[in-house]
Amino acid sequence: MQTKKHTNNHQIVDYDAVLDAKFGKVGTQEREAFRREAYAYYMGK
Protein backbone atom coordinates (compact mmCIF):
# COMPACT_ATOMS: atom_id res chain seq x y z
CA MET A 1 0.00 0.00 0.00
CA GLN A 2 1.39 3.35 -1.05
CA THR A 3 0.67 6.53 0.86
CA LYS A 4 0.22 9.83 -0.86
CA LYS A 5 2.60 12.55 0.27
CA HIS A 6 1.67 16.20 0.13
CA THR A 7 4.28 18.87 -0.33
CA ASN A 8 4.17 22.52 0.54
CA ASN A 9 5.16 24.95 -2.19
CA HIS A 10 6.80 27.14 0.50
CA GLN A 11 5.01 30.27 -0.61
CA ILE A 12 3.66 32.75 1.89
CA VAL A 13 -0.03 33.45 1.31
CA ASP A 14 -1.81 36.59 2.46
CA TYR A 15 -5.05 35.01 3.65
CA ASP A 16 -6.65 38.40 4.20
CA ALA A 17 -6.28 38.97 0.46
CA VAL A 18 -7.77 35.53 -0.21
CA LEU A 19 -10.77 36.35 2.00
CA ASP A 20 -11.08 39.80 0.37
CA ALA A 21 -11.32 38.16 -3.05
CA LYS A 22 -13.83 35.54 -1.94
CA PHE A 23 -16.00 37.43 0.58
CA GLY A 24 -15.23 41.12 0.04
CA LYS A 25 -13.32 43.62 2.12
CA VAL A 26 -13.55 43.76 5.92
CA GLY A 27 -16.76 45.52 6.92
CA THR A 28 -18.83 44.48 3.90
CA GLN A 29 -22.03 42.53 4.48
CA GLU A 30 -20.69 39.39 2.81
CA ARG A 31 -17.44 39.41 4.80
CA GLU A 32 -19.23 40.00 8.11
CA ALA A 33 -21.71 37.21 7.36
CA PHE A 34 -18.78 34.87 6.68
CA ARG A 35 -17.04 36.00 9.87
CA ARG A 36 -20.14 35.33 11.98
CA GLU A 37 -20.68 31.92 10.37
CA ALA A 38 -17.01 30.95 10.81
CA TYR A 39 -17.06 32.04 14.46
CA ALA A 40 -20.26 30.09 15.16
CA TYR A 41 -18.68 27.00 13.55
CA TYR A 42 -15.52 27.47 15.62
CA MET A 43 -17.55 27.78 18.82
CA GLY A 44 -19.54 24.64 17.94
CA LYS A 45 -22.89 26.33 17.46
Secondary structure in CASP SS format (residue, H / E / C, confidence):
PFRMAT SS
TARGET T0000
AUTHOR 0000-0000-0000
METHOD secondary structure of the structure
MODEL  1
M C 1.00
Q C 1.00
T C 1.00
K C 1.00
K C 1.00
H C 1.00
T C 1.00
N C 1.00
N C 1.00
H C 1.00
Q C 1.00
I C 1.00
V C 1.00
D C 1.00
Y H 1.00
D H 1.00
A H 1.00
V H 1.00
L H 1.00
D H 1.00
A H 1.00
K H 1.00
F H 1.00
G C 1.00
K C 1.00
V C 1.00
G C 1.00
T C 1.00
Q H 1.00
E H 1.00
R H 1.00
E H 1.00
A H 1.00
F H 1.00
R H 1.00
R H 1.00
E H 1.00
A H 1.00
Y H 1.00
A H 1.00
Y H 1.00
Y H 1.00
M C 1.00
G C 1.00
K C 1.00
END
